[in-house]
Amino acid sequence: MLSVNALVQVARTGAQWTYLPNDFPPAEPVPQQGHRWFTAGCFENATDD
């Protein structure tokens, strides 16, 4: 769930991954997980439901 929150934080503020607050996961795994979700179509499925 923290990865989703980190993606929302970056999308909302335009901040760079390295400037996320310390309570989020490390900067590198978050965009990797986001890319896997986009590739798998998770967000399209969520908007269709």
C-alpha positions, 0 to 999 in steps of 0.5 A: 500500500505504501507503493501506491501512496508513494506513486500518488505523492509523486503524481500529486506534487511532482516531487522526485522519487528521492525527495519522498518522505522517509516513511515511504519505501526506498526510491528505487523499488517504487517506480519499478513496482509502478511500472509492473502495475502499469504493464499489467494493466492494473490501473485500467482494471481499477478504473473500469470497475 
